[in-house]
Amino acid sequence: EVKVLVQHEFAMFSLLDVYKVAAFKPVKHNFVARNFSQVEEMITALQLYGSVISLRENLENITFDTGLVIAFPDMFTNIEDLSLRHIDTISKVNNRLTIELANKLNMRFNTHQTDNYGWHQPNGSFDGLMGRFQRYELDFGQMAIFMRLDRIALCDFVAETFRIRAGIMFRQPPLSAVANIFAMPFENDVWISLVVLVVVTFCVFALELLFSPHNHEMDYWDCAVFVWGAMCQQGFYVSVANRSARIIIFTTFVATLFLFTSFSANIVALLQSPSEAIHTLKDLSQSPLEIGVQDTVFKNCCTLLK
């Protein structure tokens, strides 16, 4: 901060806050206090003026040269593409933060892409992002980077934006992955009742066929086909003549319709339900789940240091 004290006539003074948005921008000034003569007045004016940060948030659309690391260029689509969240995660997270910063401070970025963060070479130079800092090609980086002793001399580290820590994100697997959901919509008693319904319907239809005075042009195997078709929501290819056979067919189709509807609704609910099969580490170790680990560049460095 630069404050300039200007003396006027009659022992009067003015205090100015002088600054430049950039080296190629003209000098700007704001009056902290005008036409005062006492030191107490100047101190009071400085206290009322407060911090200059809020007065310098407009960078007047300056363009900064920035750097961004795309460690997996063969899989890269777009920095705003969140369909592959595990690809260049740090770059995508910090890019969103710097975009919000640019909107707040009224500035723009000329982003340069590199394929690594920058490592010390045998000839003393750096490659990647740190190499661009070493050659004064960038103003700042649009992402977080590890603070290492060999990098401190090349750039200034501002703030922590991405905390690296070990963690496991566990989500219960879907129920369809650990159990046969087609046997779960009904309890065992319901399944037994369905079997009994099939047998009773077959027997009643066979008895009606045996004692009916009408010729239905069907045999006993057609009764089994009818019952099986009704359970599968299929029609019946034989036209019966008497009322008793029609009542049997109508009752069977209505009963199986409600059963099929209930079964389908329970299947949909089970497909959207998580399982409760994993409660302990033993359950987790014995489960067929697979674990995914992100391949990052800095893991090799950490392993080497360890």
C-alpha positions as CSV (number, residue, x, y, z in Angstrom):
1,E,0.0,0.0,0.0
2,V,1.2,3.5,-0.9
3,K,-0.2,6.6,0.8
4,V,0.8,10.0,-0.4
5,L,0.4,13.1,1.8
6,V,-0.2,16.3,-0.2
7,Q,0.3,19.7,1.3
8,H,-2.0,22.6,0.3
9,E,-2.1,26.2,1.2
10,F,-2.8,27.4,4.7
11,A,-1.2,24.3,6.3
12,M,-3.9,22.0,4.9
13,F,-3.2,18.4,3.8
14,S,-4.8,15.6,1.8
15,L,-4.0,11.9,2.0
16,L,-4.2,9.8,-1.1
17,D,-4.2,6.0,-1.6
18,V,-2.2,5.5,-4.8
19,Y,-2.0,2.2,-6.8
20,K,-1.8,0.7,-10.2
21,V,-3.8,-2.3,-11.4
22,A,-0.9,-3.5,-13.5
23,A,2.5,-2.2,-14.6
24,F,1.1,-1.1,-18.0
25,K,-2.0,0.5,-16.4
26,P,-2.2,4.2,-15.4
27,V,-1.9,5.3,-11.8
28,K,-5.1,5.4,-9.8
29,H,-5.8,7.3,-6.6
30,N,-8.5,7.5,-4.0
31,F,-8.8,10.2,-1.4
32,V,-8.4,8.9,2.2
33,A,-8.9,12.4,3.7
34,R,-9.1,15.9,2.3
35,N,-8.2,19.3,3.8
36,F,-7.2,18.3,7.3
37,S,-4.6,19.9,9.5
38,Q,-4.4,17.7,12.5
39,V,-2.8,14.3,12.9
40,E,-5.8,13.0,14.8
41,E,-7.9,13.8,11.8
42,M,-5.6,11.7,9.5
43,I,-5.7,8.8,11.9
44,T,-9.5,8.9,12.1
45,A,-9.7,9.0,8.3
46,L,-7.4,6.0,8.0
47,Q,-9.5,4.0,10.4
48,L,-12.7,4.9,8.5
49,Y,-11.0,4.1,5.1
50,G,-10.3,0.5,6.3
51,S,-8.8,-2.2,4.1
52,V,-8.0,-1.5,0.5
53,I,-8.7,-5.0,-0.6
54,S,-12.4,-4.3,-1.3
55,L,-11.4,-1.3,-3.4
56,R,-9.0,-3.3,-5.6
57,E,-11.1,-6.2,-6.7
58,N,-11.6,-4.9,-10.2
59,L,-8.5,-5.9,-12.3
60,E,-10.1,-4.3,-15.4
61,N,-10.2,-7.5,-17.5
62,I,-6.4,-8.1,-17.4
63,T,-5.3,-11.3,-19.1
64,F,-2.9,-13.5,-17.1
65,D,-0.8,-16.4,-18.5
66,T,-1.7,-19.4,-16.4
67,G,-0.8,-23.1,-16.4
68,L,-2.9,-26.3,-16.1
69,V,-1.7,-29.9,-15.8
70,I,-3.4,-32.5,-17.9
71,A,-1.7,-35.7,-16.8
72,F,-3.8,-38.0,-19.0
73,P,-4.1,-36.2,-22.4
74,D,-5.1,-39.4,-24.2
75,M,-8.3,-39.6,-22.0
76,F,-8.9,-35.8,-21.7
77,T,-12.1,-34.4,-23.2
78,N,-12.8,-31.0,-21.6
79,I,-11.8,-29.4,-18.4
80,E,-15.5,-28.9,-17.6
81,D,-16.4,-32.5,-18.4
82,L,-17.4,-34.3,-15.2
83,S,-18.3,-37.6,-16.8
84,L,-14.8,-38.8,-16.0
85,R,-14.3,-37.4,-12.5
86,H,-11.3,-39.6,-11.8
87,I,-9.3,-38.2,-14.7
88,D,-7.2,-35.1,-13.7
89,T,-9.3,-34.6,-10.6
90,I,-7.1,-31.9,-9.1
91,S,-7.0,-29.9,-12.3
92,K,-10.8,-29.9,-12.6
93,V,-11.4,-29.0,-9.0
94,N,-8.9,-26.1,-9.0
95,N,-9.9,-24.9,-12.4
96,R,-13.4,-24.3,-11.1
97,L,-12.0,-22.3,-8.2
98,T,-9.9,-20.1,-10.4
99,I,-12.8,-19.4,-12.7
100,E,-14.8,-18.1,-9.7
101,L,-11.8,-16.0,-8.8
102,A,-11.6,-14.6,-12.3
103,N,-15.3,-13.7,-12.2
104,K,-14.9,-12.0,-8.8
105,L,-11.8,-10.0,-9.8
106,N,-12.7,-9.3,-13.4
107,M,-9.8,-10.9,-15.1
108,R,-9.2,-13.4,-17.8
109,F,-6.9,-16.4,-18.3
110,N,-4.6,-17.5,-21.2
111,T,-4.2,-21.1,-20.1
112,H,-1.2,-23.2,-21.1
113,Q,-1.5,-26.9,-20.9
114,T,1.3,-29.1,-19.6
115,D,1.5,-32.9,-19.1
116,N,3.2,-32.9,-15.7
117,Y,3.7,-30.8,-12.6
118,G,7.4,-30.3,-13.1
119,W,10.3,-32.3,-11.8
120,H,14.0,-31.4,-11.4
121,Q,16.2,-32.5,-14.3
122,P,19.9,-33.5,-14.2
123,N,20.9,-30.2,-16.0
124,G,19.2,-28.1,-13.2
125,S,16.1,-27.1,-15.2
126,F,12.5,-28.2,-14.6
127,D,10.1,-29.7,-17.0
128,G,6.3,-29.4,-17.1
129,L,4.5,-26.6,-15.1
130,M,7.5,-25.7,-13.0
131,G,9.6,-25.4,-16.1
132,R,7.3,-22.7,-17.4
133,F,7.6,-20.9,-14.1
134,Q,11.3,-21.1,-14.3
135,R,11.3,-19.5,-17.7
136,Y,8.9,-16.8,-16.6
137,E,6.3,-17.9,-19.0
138,L,3.4,-18.0,-16.5
139,D,1.9,-15.5,-14.0
140,F,0.4,-18.2,-11.8
141,G,-1.0,-21.7,-11.9
142,Q,-4.6,-22.6,-12.1
143,M,-4.2,-25.6,-9.9
144,A,-2.7,-26.9,-6.7
145,I,0.8,-28.4,-6.6
146,F,2.9,-30.1,-3.9
147,M,5.1,-27.7,-2.0
148,R,8.6,-29.1,-2.3
149,L,12.0,-27.6,-1.4
150,D,13.2,-27.6,-5.0
151,R,10.1,-25.7,-6.1
152,I,10.0,-22.9,-3.5
153,A,12.7,-21.0,-5.3
154,L,10.7,-20.9,-8.5
155,C,7.2,-19.7,-7.4
156,D,5.2,-18.5,-4.4
157,F,2.7,-20.8,-2.7
158,V,-0.5,-19.0,-1.8
159,A,-3.1,-21.1,-0.2
160,E,-4.2,-24.7,0.2
161,T,-7.0,-25.6,-2.1
162,F,-6.9,-29.4,-2.2
163,R,-6.2,-31.4,0.9
164,I,-4.5,-34.7,0.1
165,R,-5.3,-37.4,2.6
166,A,-5.9,-41.1,2.7
167,G,-9.6,-42.0,2.7
168,I,-12.0,-44.7,1.5
169,M,-15.4,-43.9,0.2
170,F,-17.6,-46.9,0.6
171,R,-21.1,-47.3,-0.7
172,Q,-23.2,-50.4,-0.1
173,P,-23.5,-52.4,-3.3
174,P,-26.9,-52.6,-4.9
175,L,-29.1,-55.4,-3.8
176,S,-29.1,-57.0,-7.3
177,A,-25.3,-57.5,-7.0
178,V,-25.3,-59.6,-3.9
179,A,-28.7,-61.4,-4.0
180,N,-31.2,-63.0,-6.4
181,I,-33.8,-60.3,-6.4
182,F,-36.3,-62.4,-8.5
183,A,-36.8,-64.6,-5.5
184,M,-37.2,-61.8,-3.0
185,P,-40.4,-60.0,-3.8
186,F,-42.5,-62.6,-2.0
187,E,-42.1,-64.4,1.3
188,N,-41.8,-68.2,1.3
189,D,-45.4,-68.5,2.3
190,V,-46.5,-66.6,-0.7
191,W,-44.5,-68.7,-3.1
192,I,-46.0,-71.8,-1.5
193,S,-49.5,-70.3,-1.9
194,L,-48.7,-69.7,-5.6
195,V,-47.7,-73.4,-6.1
196,V,-50.9,-74.4,-4.3
197,L,-52.9,-72.0,-6.6
198,V,-51.4,-73.6,-9.7
199,V,-52.2,-77.1,-8.5
200,V,-55.7,-76.3,-7.4
201,T,-56.5,-74.5,-10.6
202,F,-55.2,-77.4,-12.7
203,C,-57.2,-79.9,-10.7
204,V,-60.5,-77.8,-10.8
205,F,-60.1,-77.2,-14.5
206,A,-59.4,-80.9,-15.1
207,L,-62.5,-81.9,-13.1
208,E,-64.6,-79.5,-15.0
209,L,-63.3,-80.9,-18.2
210,L,-64.0,-84.5,-17.0
211,F,-67.6,-83.9,-15.9
212,S,-68.7,-81.2,-18.3
213,P,-71.5,-82.2,-20.8
214,H,-69.9,-79.9,-23.4
215,N,-67.1,-80.8,-25.7
216,H,-64.3,-78.3,-25.2
217,E,-62.0,-79.8,-27.8
218,M,-59.1,-79.9,-25.3
219,D,-57.4,-82.5,-23.2
220,Y,-55.8,-82.5,-19.8
221,W,-52.5,-81.2,-21.0
222,D,-54.3,-78.1,-22.2
223,C,-55.3,-77.5,-18.6
224,A,-51.6,-77.4,-17.6
225,V,-50.8,-75.1,-20.6
226,F,-53.6,-72.8,-19.5
227,V,-52.4,-72.5,-15.9
228,W,-48.8,-71.9,-17.0
229,G,-49.9,-69.3,-19.6
230,A,-52.0,-67.5,-17.0
231,M,-49.0,-67.3,-14.6
232,C,-46.9,-65.8,-17.5
233,Q,-49.7,-63.3,-18.5
234,Q,-50.5,-65.1,-21.7
235,G,-53.9,-65.8,-23.2
236,F,-55.7,-69.2,-23.8
237,Y,-56.2,-70.5,-27.3
238,V,-59.3,-72.6,-26.5
239,S,-62.8,-71.1,-26.5
240,V,-64.9,-72.8,-23.7
241,A,-68.6,-73.0,-24.0
242,N,-70.0,-73.4,-20.4
243,R,-70.1,-70.8,-17.6
244,S,-68.2,-72.8,-15.1
245,A,-65.1,-73.1,-17.3
246,R,-65.3,-69.4,-18.1
247,I,-65.5,-68.5,-14.4
248,I,-62.4,-70.6,-13.7
249,I,-60.5,-68.8,-16.5
250,F,-61.7,-65.4,-15.5
251,T,-60.8,-66.0,-11.8
252,T,-57.4,-67.4,-12.7
253,F,-56.5,-64.5,-15.0
254,V,-57.5,-61.8,-12.4
255,A,-55.5,-63.5,-9.6
256,T,-52.4,-63.9,-11.7
257,L,-52.8,-60.2,-12.9
258,F,-52.5,-58.9,-9.3
259,L,-49.7,-61.3,-8.6
260,F,-47.7,-60.2,-11.7
261,T,-48.3,-56.5,-10.9
262,S,-47.1,-57.0,-7.3
263,F,-44.1,-59.0,-8.4
264,S,-43.1,-56.3,-11.0
265,A,-43.5,-53.4,-8.5
266,N,-41.4,-55.2,-5.9
267,I,-38.7,-55.9,-8.5
268,V,-38.5,-52.2,-9.4
269,A,-38.2,-51.3,-5.7
270,L,-35.5,-53.9,-5.1
271,L,-33.5,-52.7,-8.0
272,Q,-33.3,-49.2,-6.4
273,S,-32.5,-50.5,-2.9
274,P,-29.0,-50.9,-1.4
275,S,-28.1,-54.1,0.3
276,E,-27.3,-54.6,3.9
277,A,-24.9,-57.5,3.3
278,I,-21.7,-55.7,4.4
279,H,-21.4,-54.7,8.1
280,T,-17.9,-55.7,9.1
281,L,-14.5,-55.9,7.6
282,K,-14.9,-59.7,7.3
283,D,-18.0,-59.2,5.1
284,L,-16.1,-56.6,3.0
285,S,-13.1,-58.9,2.5
286,Q,-15.3,-61.9,1.5
287,S,-17.5,-59.8,-0.9
288,P,-16.9,-59.9,-4.6
289,L,-16.5,-56.1,-4.7
290,E,-13.6,-54.5,-6.6
291,I,-11.6,-51.5,-5.4
292,G,-10.4,-48.7,-7.7
293,V,-7.2,-46.6,-7.1
294,Q,-6.4,-43.4,-8.9
295,D,-3.1,-43.5,-10.8
296,T,-1.4,-40.2,-10.0
297,V,2.1,-38.9,-10.7
298,F,2.9,-37.8,-7.2
299,K,2.4,-41.3,-5.8
300,N,5.8,-42.3,-7.3
301,C,7.5,-39.3,-5.6
302,C,6.0,-40.1,-2.2
303,T,6.9,-43.8,-2.6
304,L,10.5,-42.8,-3.4
305,L,10.8,-40.4,-0.4
306,K,9.4,-43.1,1.9
